[in-house]
């Protein structure tokens, strides 16, 4: 079952906001692994390319780091 997204806004931005909120509320605490792009794709009903854009945006913000072949891990909390 996927989460319903607003059709009027870019999906990758909406998913990034959801992941930022999950990081902020401790669902994904620092050091924990976030779901793989395949899992994000299934959960949110988005294309793999869109899920990759989400992780790239979070990485560019410094919220996650990606280890090739290992996954993406939370490095910090989003600014308030």
N, C-alpha and C positions, 0 to 999 in steps of 0.2 A: 504494500500500500504506500503510495507516495503522498507527500504533503502538497496541498493545493497552493499554487503561487499566483500572484496577481499578474494577469496578462498584459497590463499596461506598463509594467516596469521590467527592465532586463532581469532575466532569471538569475544570472550569475550574481548580480548585486544583492538580490533577495536572499539567496543561499549564503552568500558571504556574511550578510547581516545576521542570519540565524546562527551561523557558526561563531561569529564574534560574540553573540549573546551567550552561547553555550560555553565559550571560553570564560567570559566574564562571570557567569553564575556558577562556575566550578564543575559543570558537566564534563568539560575537558580541562582538567587542571594542568599547570605547567609541568612539562615532562611527559604528559600522556600523549598517546597516539590518536590522531583524528581518523575518521573513517577514510578508507581508500577511495579513489575517484570512482571506481566501479560501484562501491556501496553508496556513495553520494548520488551517483547517477540513478540508481534504483530507488533510493529513499525519496528523492525530490522529483523523479520523473524527468530528468534532464539528460542531454547528450553527454557523452564522455568528454568531448571538447569543452563543453560548458563547465563541467566539474573540474577540469584541469585549469580553466580560467579562474575559478574560485580559489583553488589552492595557490595559484600563481599570485593572485591579489593579496591573499593572507600572508604569503611569503614576502612579497614586496613591502608589506606593512610591518614586517618583523614579528608577526604573531606566531608563525610556524617556521620550522626548518624541515627540509626534505632530505632524507638519506636514500639514495638510489637503491632500490631493491628491498628497502626496509620500511618505508612509509614516511608520513609527515607527523611531526611532533610539535606540541605547543611549546613556545619559548617564552611567552609573556602574556600579559593581560592587555586588552584594548584600552586606549586612553578614555578617560571619562569626560 
